[in-house]
């Protein structure tokens, strides 16, 4: 029988007042003997622990990056193009801070809606600020692009300035936001916990060595 089963029997006997039976079960079970885990068991448990910890950290980080912008003064944006390489690799999550146009200047990286496609966001660097009759405009360019952007960004109001990025996490976030990704986010930690539990349940109780009675 497995150790958890023996422990349950001992606990039931002890709590119901059958102290002698509990002591007999305790001695028969071998629970008092310490059994060191085998190298294979330690490796499997270490792998499960590492996997569970990594998934937990990933889940907490993704929740923070997803829900944080609703209550904290920052925004996140998944970069799926290579126009800002090597500063922002493809698949990164860019963290943005809100700023007024007067706080921006040449060299800043900003995220904005394309003037010709307002629903499509672009993260590029300001390379010039030029005056216009209706007000100053930003001239932008991707670091990896050979030419500047064909549009002008009005330098007014408030916008978003790039602060830092987390490489490749954007791929994970996009996947986790899909139906399959949400299932995996819940299923993988549960599988790791189930594997750990089964390993404990299947671990046999130690065999008792026969005691030699005195002659």
PALO-41143 format. One line per field, with one value per residue: residue number from 1; residue in one letter; chain; x, y, z of N, C-alpha, C in turn. Coordinates in Angstrom, 3 decimals, always signed. Example, Ala and Ser with C-alpha at 12.3 -4.5 7.8 and 13.67 -1.06 7.14 Angstrom:
BEGIN
nuza = [1:2];
tido = [A:S];
marro = [A:A];
n.c1 = [+13.190:+12.850];
n.c2 = [-5.690:-2.250];
n.c3 = [+7.800:+7.080];
ca.c1 = [+12.300:+13.670];
ca.c2 = [-4.500:-1.060];
ca.c3 = [+7.800:+7.140];
c.c1 = [+13.200:+12.900];
c.c2 = [-3.300:+0.030];
c.c3 = [+7.800:+7.870];
***
This chain:
BEGIN
nuza = [1:2:3:4:5:6:7:8:9:10:11:12:13:14:15:16:17:18:19:20:21:22:23:24:25:26:27:28:29:30:31:32:33:34:35:36:37:38:39:40:41:42:43:44:45:46:47:48:49:50:51:52:53:54:55:56:57:58:59:60:61:62:63:64:65:66:67:68:69:70:71:72:73:74:75:76:77:78:79:80:81:82:83:84:85:86:87:88:89:90:91:92:93:94:95:96:97:98:99:100:101:102:103:104:105:106:107:108:109:110:111:112:113:114:115:116:117:118:119:120:121:122:123:124:125:126:127:128:129:130:131:132:133:134:135:136:137:138:139:140:141:142:143:144:145:146:147:148:149:150:151:152:153:154:155:156:157:158:159:160:161:162:163:164:165:166:167:168:169:170:171:172:173:174:175:176:177:178:179:180:181:182:183:184:185:186:187:188:189:190:191:192:193:194:195:196:197:198:199:200:201:202:203:204:205:206:207:208:209:210:211:212:213:214:215];
tido = [X:X:X:X:X:X:X:X:X:X:X:X:X:X:X:X:X:X:X:X:X:X:X:X:X:X:X:X:X:X:X:X:X:X:X:X:X:X:X:X:X:X:X:X:X:X:X:X:X:X:X:X:X:X:X:X:X:X:X:X:X:X:X:X:X:X:X:X:X:X:X:X:X:X:X:X:X:X:X:X:X:X:X:X:X:X:X:X:X:X:X:X:X:X:X:X:X:X:X:X:X:X:X:X:X:X:X:X:X:X:X:X:X:X:X:X:X:X:X:X:X:X:X:X:X:X:X:X:X:X:X:X:X:X:X:X:X:X:X:X:X:X:X:X:X:X:X:X:X:X:X:X:X:X:X:X:X:X:X:X:X:X:X:X:X:X:X:X:X:X:X:X:X:X:X:X:X:X:X:X:X:X:X:X:X:X:X:X:X:X:X:X:X:X:X:X:X:X:X:X:X:X:X:X:X:X:X:X:X:X:X:X:X:X:X];
marro = [A:A:A:A:A:A:A:A:A:A:A:A:A:A:A:A:A:A:A:A:A:A:A:A:A:A:A:A:A:A:A:A:A:A:A:A:A:A:A:A:A:A:A:A:A:A:A:A:A:A:A:A:A:A:A:A:A:A:A:A:A:A:A:A:A:A:A:A:A:A:A:A:A:A:A:A:A:A:A:A:A:A:A:A:A:A:A:A:A:A:A:A:A:A:A:A:A:A:A:A:A:A:A:A:A:A:A:A:A:A:A:A:A:A:A:A:A:A:A:A:A:A:A:A:A:A:A:A:A:A:A:A:A:A:A:A:A:A:A:A:A:A:A:A:A:A:A:A:A:A:A:A:A:A:A:A:A:A:A:A:A:A:A:A:A:A:A:A:A:A:A:A:A:A:A:A:A:A:A:A:A:A:A:A:A:A:A:A:A:A:A:A:A:A:A:A:A:A:A:A:A:A:A:A:A:A:A:A:A:A:A:A:A:A:A];
n.c1 = [+0.847:+0.334:+2.086:+0.415:-2.045:-1.527:-0.995:-3.505:-4.978:-3.703:-4.233:-7.047:-7.454:-6.172:-7.556:-10.072:-9.815:-8.584:-5.852:-3.906:-4.263:-3.600:-0.884:+0.058:-0.519:+1.091:+3.670:+3.622:+3.314:+5.681:+6.109:+7.638:+10.164:+12.664:+12.797:+14.942:+14.639:+14.934:+17.387:+16.118:+13.485:+13.954:+14.827:+12.545:+10.674:+11.989:+11.893:+9.115:+8.553:+10.044:+8.793:+6.181:+6.672:+7.749:+5.546:+3.732:+4.978:+5.012:+2.260:+1.452:+2.946:+1.844:-0.801:-0.394:+0.660:-1.520:-3.770:-2.747:-2.469:-5.071:-5.379:-3.011:-0.553:+0.448:+0.942:+0.657:+1.979:+1.999:+4.631:+4.831:+6.259:+9.400:+10.489:+11.736:+14.002:+17.429:+16.569:+13.936:+12.996:+11.276:+8.110:+8.190:+6.984:+6.106:+6.483:+4.747:+4.599:+2.394:+2.593:+2.882:+2.789:+4.642:+6.692:+8.134:+10.791:+13.433:+14.716:+13.190:+11.109:+7.967:+4.527:+1.869:-1.219:-1.441:-1.658:-3.005:-4.255:-5.947:-6.598:-4.458:-1.544:+1.703:+5.105:+7.647:+10.686:+11.233:+12.651:+12.833:+11.529:+9.200:+8.014:+4.639:+1.849:-0.481:+0.568:+3.355:+4.914:+5.763:+8.373:+8.850:+10.590:+11.400:+13.965:+15.144:+14.405:+15.028:+14.186:+12.432:+9.190:+6.187:+4.347:+3.108:+3.174:+0.973:+2.132:+0.770:-1.445:-1.718:+0.239:+1.888:+4.947:+7.729:+9.186:+10.508:+11.129:+10.012:+11.554:+10.192:+8.017:+5.664:+4.736:+3.962:+1.937:+0.045:-0.590:-1.624:-3.911:-5.575:-8.240:-7.259:-4.865:-5.756:-6.901:-4.625:-3.147:-4.526:-4.548:-1.908:-0.540:-2.242:-1.823:+0.873:+0.698:-0.929:+0.766:+2.820:+1.371:+0.520:+2.976:+3.742:+1.714:+2.152:+4.555:+6.104:+5.629:+8.258:+10.052:+9.989:+12.631:+13.105:+12.857:+15.134:+14.552:+15.568:+17.609];
n.c2 = [-1.198:+2.331:+5.205:+7.547:+6.200:+4.565:+6.612:+7.799:+5.726:+5.516:+8.052:+8.023:+5.949:+7.041:+9.472:+8.525:+7.470:+5.002:+4.327:+2.317:+0.732:+2.611:+2.995:+0.455:+0.257:+2.335:+1.334:-0.981:+0.060:+1.324:+3.995:+5.393:+5.064:+6.638:+7.235:+7.745:+9.591:+8.277:+8.899:+9.222:+9.843:+12.269:+13.792:+13.843:+15.085:+17.525:+18.511:+18.743:+20.618:+22.821:+23.291:+23.886:+26.189:+27.937:+28.201:+29.364:+31.841:+32.894:+33.049:+34.915:+37.140:+37.591:+38.152:+40.527:+42.188:+42.233:+43.111:+45.171:+47.722:+48.715:+49.848:+51.051:+53.583:+52.878:+51.285:+48.414:+46.877:+44.726:+43.947:+43.116:+43.405:+43.924:+46.481:+48.034:+46.753:+46.510:+47.256:+46.779:+43.655:+41.397:+40.223:+41.127:+42.517:+45.751:+48.248:+51.091:+54.597:+57.240:+60.451:+64.028:+65.868:+67.938:+66.936:+65.285:+64.508:+64.603:+61.409:+60.028:+57.140:+56.438:+55.394:+55.243:+55.835:+55.083:+57.780:+57.332:+54.944:+54.703:+52.694:+51.017:+50.499:+51.954:+51.698:+53.783:+55.750:+59.180:+61.339:+63.895:+67.170:+69.193:+72.410:+73.383:+74.971:+74.440:+73.585:+72.034:+68.990:+65.493:+63.754:+60.496:+57.292:+53.892:+52.095:+50.002:+50.494:+51.741:+54.227:+57.220:+57.476:+57.779:+59.607:+62.239:+62.961:+64.573:+66.871:+67.183:+67.302:+64.323:+61.303:+58.123:+56.976:+54.936:+52.802:+50.417:+46.987:+43.550:+40.856:+38.550:+37.798:+38.706:+36.906:+34.813:+36.055:+36.639:+34.036:+33.033:+34.546:+33.429:+30.984:+28.298:+28.819:+29.858:+27.605:+25.947:+27.434:+27.024:+24.257:+23.147:+23.822:+22.363:+19.741:+19.415:+19.535:+17.299:+15.258:+15.398:+14.667:+12.050:+10.772:+10.810:+9.234:+6.768:+6.032:+3.484:+2.128:+1.883:-1.161:-3.217:-4.311:-7.579:-8.076:-9.305:-11.470:-11.591:-14.273];
n.c3 = [+0.000:-0.463:+0.873:+1.468:+1.884:+4.129:+5.975:+6.127:+7.325:+9.818:+10.854:+11.011:+12.872:+15.128:+15.640:+16.228:+18.673:+18.972:+20.051:+20.437:+18.167:+16.227:+16.795:+16.206:+13.482:+12.563:+13.100:+11.516:+8.992:+8.344:+8.220:+9.946:+9.134:+7.278:+3.914:+1.318:-1.659:-4.968:-7.549:-9.980:-9.179:-7.863:-10.035:-11.676:-9.970:-9.613:-12.233:-12.594:-10.596:-11.503:-13.961:-13.115:-11.563:-13.498:-15.218:-13.480:-12.891:-15.483:-15.981:-14.015:-14.856:-17.427:-16.748:-15.334:-17.370:-19.047:-17.547:-16.050:-17.494:-17.242:-14.765:-14.054:-14.928:-17.665:-20.863:-22.965:-25.901:-28.594:-30.688:-33.954:-36.247:-37.980:-38.104:-36.189:-35.383:-34.252:-31.745:-30.837:-30.915:-33.198:-32.176:-29.599:-26.479:-26.109:-23.695:-22.822:-21.989:-20.980:-22.452:-22.945:-26.027:-25.999:-24.461:-26.022:-28.321:-30.817:-31.423:-29.573:-29.203:-30.397:-30.170:-32.361:-34.147:-37.560:-39.838:-42.290:-41.794:-39.196:-37.339:-37.261:-35.514:-35.075:-34.160:-34.082:-34.504:-33.682:-35.972:-36.895:-36.186:-37.596:-38.624:-39.372:-40.976:-39.557:-37.195:-35.394:-36.620:-36.288:-37.828:-38.665:-38.441:-38.979:-37.299:-38.707:-41.264:-44.561:-45.471:-44.485:-42.855:-44.874:-43.936:-41.767:-38.344:-36.256:-33.855:-31.248:-28.363:-26.381:-26.165:-26.685:-25.383:-26.013:-23.571:-22.589:-23.589:-23.761:-24.981:-27.356:-25.769:-26.692:-28.623:-26.969:-25.490:-27.481:-28.224:-25.781:-25.571:-27.354:-27.912:-27.593:-26.282:-23.807:-22.685:-22.453:-20.626:-18.279:-18.162:-18.214:-15.684:-14.004:-14.911:-14.237:-11.435:-11.019:-11.935:-10.035:-7.728:-8.389:-8.546:-5.894:-4.809:-6.039:-5.046:-3.415:-0.110:+2.310:+2.720:+5.544:+7.594:+8.884:+12.376:+14.675:+17.265:+20.686:+21.859];
ca.c1 = [+0.000:+1.111:+2.247:-0.782:-3.083:-1.156:-1.173:-4.939:-5.407:-3.173:-4.967:-8.408:-7.385:-5.781:-8.607:-11.256:-9.529:-7.934:-4.443:-3.074:-4.352:-2.842:+0.544:+0.369:-0.506:+2.273:+4.851:+3.516:+3.408:+7.042:+6.160:+8.675:+11.452:+12.891:+13.267:+15.472:+14.157:+15.925:+17.827:+15.074:+12.377:+14.365:+14.872:+11.169:+10.085:+12.621:+11.356:+7.733:+8.584:+10.533:+7.747:+5.085:+7.109:+7.847:+4.198:+3.116:+5.576:+4.526:+0.855:+1.374:+3.446:+0.872:-1.955:+0.018:+0.767:-2.835:-4.700:-2.086:-2.800:-6.402:-5.343:-1.723:-0.250:+1.284:+0.221:+1.492:+1.714:+2.752:+5.313:+4.859:+7.056:+10.819:+10.952:+12.532:+15.147:+17.493:+16.131:+12.721:+12.900:+9.944:+7.471:+8.358:+5.938:+6.626:+5.825:+4.646:+4.143:+1.683:+3.346:+2.386:+3.603:+5.732:+7.769:+8.781:+11.777:+14.170:+15.309:+12.186:+10.314:+6.561:+3.518:+0.789:-2.035:-1.051:-2.631:-3.834:-4.981:-5.945:-6.732:-3.192:-0.565:+3.094:+6.085:+8.823:+11.473:+11.163:+13.950:+12.803:+10.312:+9.103:+6.858:+3.613:+0.913:-1.430:+1.287:+4.514:+4.662:+6.892:+8.766:+9.258:+11.262:+11.822:+15.421:+15.574:+13.943:+15.976:+13.620:+11.518:+7.785:+5.576:+3.307:+3.521:+2.392:+0.762:+2.791:-0.173:-2.165:-0.938:+0.478:+2.583:+6.379:+8.322:+10.063:+11.339:+10.395:+10.316:+11.671:+9.495:+6.845:+4.465:+4.224:+3.281:+0.707:-0.913:-1.047:-2.442:-5.190:-6.402:-8.987:-6.390:-3.898:-6.395:-7.037:-3.295:-2.720:-5.164:-4.337:-0.535:-0.260:-3.011:-1.138:+2.087:+0.289:-1.405:+1.929:+3.479:+0.532:+0.569:+4.287:+3.717:+0.816:+2.727:+5.809:+5.790:+6.088:+9.511:+9.950:+10.567:+13.567:+12.649:+13.569:+15.608:+14.195:+16.701:+17.571];
ca.c2 = [+0.000:+3.563:+5.977:+8.325:+5.309:+4.229:+7.808:+7.971:+4.726:+5.904:+9.248:+7.624:+5.197:+7.925:+10.458:+7.840:+6.999:+3.697:+4.685:+1.133:+0.352:+3.598:+2.710:-0.778:+0.595:+3.166:+0.470:-1.893:+0.796:+1.758:+5.446:+5.943:+4.935:+7.674:+6.671:+8.768:+9.472:+7.861:+9.961:+9.421:+10.551:+13.657:+14.475:+14.073:+16.097:+18.801:+18.966:+19.184:+21.849:+23.898:+23.583:+24.571:+27.536:+28.753:+28.495:+30.307:+33.156:+33.348:+33.413:+36.167:+38.209:+37.869:+38.827:+41.900:+42.947:+42.352:+43.868:+46.342:+48.995:+49.210:+50.563:+51.705:+54.513:+52.374:+50.531:+47.420:+46.771:+43.631:+44.355:+41.970:+43.717:+44.101:+47.811:+48.683:+45.932:+45.500:+47.793:+46.057:+42.467:+40.946:+39.403:+41.704:+43.350:+47.081:+48.929:+52.498:+55.526:+58.387:+61.717:+65.111:+66.089:+68.848:+66.203:+64.416:+65.152:+63.738:+60.251:+59.281:+56.143:+56.655:+54.524:+56.109:+55.299:+55.616:+58.766:+56.797:+53.791:+55.024:+51.505:+50.285:+51.231:+51.868:+52.132:+54.257:+56.782:+60.559:+61.750:+65.347:+67.911:+70.247:+73.302:+73.446:+76.066:+73.990:+73.184:+71.167:+67.560:+64.591:+62.895:+59.252:+56.288:+52.673:+51.973:+49.028:+50.910:+52.574:+55.557:+57.697:+57.162:+58.698:+60.403:+63.179:+62.753:+65.861:+66.985:+67.835:+66.409:+63.341:+60.067:+57.054:+56.885:+53.634:+52.799:+49.219:+45.885:+42.182:+40.098:+37.291:+37.536:+39.032:+35.666:+34.063:+36.765:+36.428:+32.648:+32.869:+35.225:+32.603:+29.972:+27.175:+29.298:+29.961:+26.235:+25.481:+28.168:+26.375:+22.816:+22.745:+23.752:+21.263:+18.495:+19.333:+19.189:+15.919:+14.393:+15.388:+13.894:+10.637:+10.246:+10.578:+8.120:+5.520:+5.712:+2.405:+2.260:+1.149:-2.519:-3.341:-5.398:-8.408:-7.855:-10.531:-11.529:-12.081:-15.705];
ca.c3 = [+0.000:-0.577:+2.108:+1.814:+2.400:+5.501:+6.799:+6.362:+8.299:+11.134:+11.308:+11.390:+14.131:+16.231:+15.929:+16.765:+20.019:+18.987:+20.073:+20.252:+16.758:+15.461:+16.971:+15.476:+12.055:+12.318:+13.051:+10.378:+7.719:+8.061:+8.031:+10.822:+8.457:+6.259:+2.640:+0.409:-3.031:-5.948:-8.442:-10.982:-8.543:-7.638:-11.325:-12.129:-9.108:-9.935:-13.508:-12.383:-9.813:-12.372:-14.934:-12.432:-11.186:-14.721:-15.695:-12.545:-13.135:-16.780:-15.852:-13.263:-15.723:-18.485:-16.132:-15.043:-18.613:-19.669:-16.719:-15.482:-18.144:-16.886:-13.486:-13.879:-16.034:-18.748:-21.886:-23.627:-27.330:-29.186:-31.921:-34.855:-37.437:-37.673:-38.516:-35.145:-34.990:-33.180:-30.449:-30.460:-31.764:-33.592:-31.156:-28.265:-25.888:-25.811:-22.585:-23.202:-20.964:-21.558:-22.417:-23.769:-27.220:-25.668:-23.801:-27.004:-29.167:-31.735:-30.768:-28.835:-29.934:-30.049:-30.780:-32.849:-35.220:-38.865:-40.330:-43.361:-41.244:-37.760:-36.485:-37.290:-34.711:-35.498:-33.173:-34.813:-33.842:-34.205:-36.517:-37.064:-35.852:-38.602:-38.446:-40.398:-40.719:-38.526:-35.997:-35.661:-36.888:-36.122:-38.947:-38.012:-39.266:-38.303:-37.293:-39.710:-42.593:-45.295:-45.733:-43.443:-43.100:-45.840:-43.294:-40.727:-37.123:-35.586:-32.554:-30.344:-27.459:-25.636:-26.894:-25.973:-25.624:-25.705:-22.403:-22.713:-24.207:-23.327:-26.240:-27.665:-24.939:-27.470:-29.223:-25.910:-25.147:-28.567:-28.131:-24.588:-25.760:-28.236:-27.131:-27.233:-25.299:-22.491:-22.167:-22.060:-19.438:-17.142:-18.168:-17.934:-14.240:-13.409:-15.255:-13.428:-10.075:-11.039:-12.044:-8.728:-6.807:-8.757:-8.182:-4.452:-4.524:-6.546:-4.355:-2.467:+1.279:+2.509:+3.278:+6.880:+7.820:+10.002:+13.635:+15.324:+18.687:+21.486:+22.165];
c.c1 = [+0.883:+1.132:+1.021:-1.899:-2.796:-1.368:-2.641:-5.443:-4.948:-3.954:-6.371:-8.404:-7.083:-6.909:-9.881:-10.993:-8.860:-6.418:-3.545:-3.072:-3.555:-1.347:+0.948:+0.430:+0.737:+3.527:+4.810:+3.736:+4.834:+7.154:+7.256:+10.050:+11.564:+13.456:+13.728:+14.953:+15.297:+16.297:+16.772:+13.894:+12.724:+14.392:+13.470:+10.509:+10.686:+12.100:+9.936:+7.689:+9.020:+9.468:+6.602:+5.442:+7.182:+6.470:+3.501:+3.653:+5.079:+3.082:+0.696:+1.846:+2.472:-0.363:-1.612:+0.064:-0.578:-3.765:-4.080:-2.449:-4.178:-6.388:-4.045:-1.393:+0.768:+0.404:+1.184:+1.034:+2.603:+3.317:+5.482:+5.584:+8.494:+11.358:+11.805:+13.656:+16.427:+16.988:+14.904:+12.606:+11.447:+9.388:+7.630:+7.062:+6.587:+5.801:+5.897:+4.167:+3.427:+2.498:+2.607:+3.319:+4.795:+6.905:+8.562:+9.764:+12.464:+14.864:+14.325:+11.470:+8.876:+5.685:+2.318:-0.009:-1.609:-2.093:-3.535:-4.634:-5.009:-6.043:-5.448:-2.124:+0.855:+3.977:+7.376:+9.484:+11.261:+12.553:+14.019:+11.483:+10.258:+7.872:+5.909:+2.656:-0.065:-0.750:+2.446:+4.083:+5.942:+7.115:+9.383:+9.893:+11.570:+13.324:+15.922:+15.147:+14.960:+15.495:+12.689:+10.073:+7.153:+4.489:+3.924:+2.584:+2.216:+1.359:+1.910:-0.871:-1.233:-0.813:+1.246:+4.049:+6.889:+9.288:+11.038:+10.489:+10.871:+10.359:+10.847:+8.256:+5.550:+3.865:+3.420:+1.947:-0.357:-1.473:-1.973:-3.804:-6.107:-7.151:-8.115:-5.389:-4.497:-6.558:-5.693:-2.824:-3.321:-4.774:-2.923:-0.188:-1.012:-2.346:+0.143:+1.758:-0.188:-0.239:+2.668:+2.702:+0.596:+1.909:+4.363:+2.855:+1.428:+4.020:+5.530:+6.317:+7.364:+9.265:+10.646:+11.535:+13.089:+13.512:+13.931:+15.270:+15.375:+16.532:+17.252];
c.c2 = [+1.249:+4.307:+6.819:+7.451:+4.928:+5.422:+8.035:+6.986:+5.092:+7.079:+8.887:+6.886:+6.111:+8.877:+9.818:+7.202:+5.650:+3.888:+3.467:+0.687:+1.316:+3.328:+1.448:-0.524:+1.403:+2.303:-0.446:-1.179:+1.155:+3.245:+6.089:+5.845:+6.000:+7.015:+7.797:+8.513:+9.017:+9.046:+10.263:+10.192:+12.018:+14.440:+14.807:+15.159:+17.475:+19.383:+19.487:+20.491:+23.031:+24.297:+24.343:+25.991:+28.456:+29.142:+29.490:+31.718:+33.737:+33.815:+34.741:+37.342:+38.584:+38.571:+40.285:+42.742:+43.150:+43.272:+45.136:+47.662:+49.548:+50.048:+51.334:+52.560:+53.973:+51.585:+49.518:+47.250:+45.670:+44.053:+43.127:+42.257:+43.981:+45.472:+48.505:+47.783:+46.745:+45.991:+47.036:+44.842:+42.126:+40.029:+39.933:+42.344:+44.677:+47.701:+50.433:+53.328:+56.702:+59.669:+62.761:+65.336:+66.996:+68.167:+65.336:+65.209:+64.139:+62.618:+59.435:+58.291:+56.273:+55.622:+55.381:+55.358:+55.913:+56.613:+58.225:+55.573:+53.935:+53.805:+50.672:+51.095:+50.925:+52.362:+52.466:+55.395:+58.142:+60.956:+63.256:+65.896:+69.100:+71.113:+73.213:+74.566:+75.710:+73.549:+72.267:+69.712:+66.788:+63.833:+61.647:+58.280:+55.070:+52.520:+51.034:+49.403:+51.824:+53.986:+55.933:+57.376:+58.199:+59.577:+61.343:+63.004:+64.103:+65.865:+67.765:+66.811:+65.498:+62.061:+59.075:+57.008:+55.519:+53.766:+51.626:+48.109:+44.556:+41.310:+38.816:+37.016:+37.879:+37.813:+34.869:+34.719:+36.564:+35.008:+32.452:+33.546:+34.480:+31.575:+28.803:+27.604:+29.405:+28.583:+25.719:+26.154:+27.565:+24.905:+22.423:+22.762:+22.614:+19.919:+18.322:+18.937:+17.739:+14.935:+14.276:+14.508:+12.406:+10.010:+9.945:+9.365:+6.784:+5.129:+4.648:+2.700:+1.459:-0.219:-2.571:-4.524:-6.250:-8.184:-9.210:-10.474:-12.080:-13.543:-15.926];
c.c3 = [+0.000:+0.747:+2.437:+2.389:+3.843:+6.432:+7.124:+7.402:+9.707:+11.693:+11.772:+12.725:+15.308:+16.618:+16.466:+18.126:+20.104:+18.932:+19.840:+18.793:+15.885:+15.563:+16.206:+13.974:+11.698:+12.189:+11.839:+9.051:+7.349:+7.830:+8.879:+10.200:+7.375:+5.012:+1.731:-1.002:-3.940:-6.824:-9.491:-10.407:-8.322:-8.943:-11.813:-11.298:-9.374:-11.232:-13.355:-11.606:-10.678:-13.383:-14.284:-12.049:-12.395:-15.233:-14.778:-12.755:-14.452:-16.690:-15.120:-14.116:-16.814:-17.938:-15.837:-16.303:-19.291:-18.883:-16.139:-16.151:-17.799:-15.617:-13.276:-15.104:-17.028:-19.703:-22.489:-25.069:-27.896:-30.540:-32.811:-36.163:-37.017:-38.002:-37.459:-34.631:-35.092:-31.831:-29.941:-31.376:-32.107:-32.506:-29.744:-27.787:-25.511:-24.684:-22.865:-22.017:-21.625:-21.394:-23.250:-24.944:-26.933:-24.987:-24.767:-27.844:-30.060:-30.947:-29.969:-29.757:-29.465:-30.750:-31.133:-33.905:-36.548:-39.367:-41.429:-42.931:-39.723:-36.843:-36.446:-36.568:-35.179:-34.355:-33.909:-34.052:-34.503:-34.706:-36.779:-36.541:-36.796:-38.355:-39.640:-40.025:-39.605:-37.242:-36.337:-35.872:-36.638:-37.419:-38.330:-39.010:-38.400:-38.395:-38.378:-41.120:-43.252:-45.532:-44.594:-43.820:-44.039:-45.239:-42.265:-39.533:-36.435:-34.184:-31.595:-29.465:-26.684:-26.450:-26.021:-26.385:-25.165:-24.527:-22.478:-23.291:-23.625:-24.577:-26.228:-26.806:-25.667:-28.141:-28.186:-25.578:-26.221:-28.509:-26.941:-24.718:-26.722:-27.387:-26.692:-26.154:-23.914:-21.858:-21.669:-20.778:-18.182:-17.018:-17.740:-16.443:-13.556:-13.697:-14.438:-11.991:-9.998:-11.132:-10.724:-7.751:-7.107:-8.384:-6.694:-4.108:-4.936:-5.836:-3.303:-1.077:+1.465:+3.127:+4.638:+6.928:+8.990:+11.230:+14.257:+16.800:+19.472:+21.847:+23.650];
***
